[in-house]
Amino acid sequence: MLIFVPNQLKLYTMSKTTISKRFLEVIGQEKVSHLKVEVYYDKGGANYFTGGMEARGIKLSISPVHREEHENGIVVESYVAFSGFKQCVKEMSRFNQKACDTFVLDTNLEQQMIERVLNHNGLKLK
């Protein structure tokens, strides 16, 4: 569910809170221009696609995306399903803003995940 709050000009999702997001430029495919590296809090729950339960907590997600920036400031992102990976890096019993603000991602884990996505999709960093 998406909620648009006009007074604050932010788009909120009910189950995901982004902690950090960055884009790494890649070469190797025409349909992919960047790797999206995102750290976010997710409230978890039932995953109807896999039939399992997902943990609540902070997750690292890395996906190849194609980004187009238009003159009017709009950025369009597209991705191919099943081309990225995510991993729960810190389980939490509930959302805690202070824990999210002070969270430090293990750089070795991040690099391993980036290499995994690059190898899986035949990409190279620019």
Secondary structure, 3 states (H helix, E strand, C coil): CEEEECCCCEEEECCEEEEEEEEEEEECCCCCCEEEEEEEEECCEEECCCCEEECCEEEEEEEEEEEEECCCCCEEEEECCCCCEEEEEEECCCCCHHHHHHCCCCHHHHHHHHHHHHHHHCCEEC
